[in-house]
Amino acid sequence: MGAELAIRNLHVKVEGNEILTGVDLTVRAGEVHSLMGPNGSGKSTLAYILMGHPAYEVDEGEVLLDGENILELEPDERARKGLFLAFQYPTPIPGVSVADFLRTAVSSIRLGPSEEGRTTELIPMREFRKEIRERMTELDIDHSFARRHLNDGFSGGEKKRAEILQMSLLKPRIAVLDETDSGLDIDALRAVADGVNRQLSSELGVLLITHYQRILNYIEPNFVHIMVDGRIVQSGGPELAHELEAKGYDMVKDLV
């Protein structure tokens, strides 16, 4: 049985301000869901709360991964259960190579922490080097990329491709992609979308958060949801994104 992420009546505050006002959404393995909405509608807030950002306060509701409420779990525990978040603005980490970061991340997911909460063992370098090179070849990423410092001096497209490379190695069951198309030119967008498409399978559920329909020309969703003022006001198939592109968010203002 594939993974299922079920969000039920989720209400979230940030610094005392209610941002999510009752979100209901279910993402199953084998499905691609696109979550669209204007700036400030709560899309990124949803992504952060799913992964356990400490600045966000859940007032009501639950987030179930395969029936288990994960809201009390730490971010690393959620990751080990198969949840993944690709950030809109990945953080540069000077001095840490892409390869070292990914080896540590993958080891943490696969081998788990020690009793003290730290990873006591890393995947053998030879084994990991072989795997990362295979993944980079599949994603058309030059092998020299692994030696660069993580996101330090990266272009927007390189940052997003590093996220997709991480996703390919961690092999999540549910992936949340927060505005993966943000800041990308058309060539970078195609490259990143191709990297996502190569990983789509019956074992992976995807929640793709975006402002615009353009990335959906390359990653075809099964379902499209429109979020306004902290809740999903309309859902439909891929045609809903085209209608939204043509009419703008005025088409849903009466539903708010």
Sequence and secondary structure as in RCSB ss.txt:
>XXXX:A:sequence
MGAELAIRNLHVKVEGNEILTGVDLTVRAGEVHSLMGPNGSGKSTLAYILMGHPAYEVDEGEVLLDGENILELEP
DERARKGLFLAFQYPTPIPGVSVADFLRTAVSSIRLGPSEEGRTTELIPMREFRKEIRERMTELDIDHSFARRHL
NDGFSGGEKKRAEILQMSLLKPRIAVLDETDSGLDIDALRAVADGVNRQLSSELGVLLITHYQRILNYIEPNFVH
IMVDGRIVQSGGPELAHELEAKGYDMVKDLV
>XXXX:A:secstr
   EEEEEEEEEEETTEEEEEEEEEEEETT EEEEE  TTSSHHHHHHHHHT TTEEEEEEEEEETTEE TTS H
HHHHHTTEEEE SS    TT BHHHHHHHHHHHHHH   TTSS      HHHHHHHHHHHHHHTT  GGGGGSBT
TTT  HHHHHHHHHHHHHHH  SEEEEESTTTT  HHHHHHHHHHHHTT  TT EEEEEESSSGGGGTS  SEEE
EEETTEEEEEE THHHHHHHHH GGGGGGG 
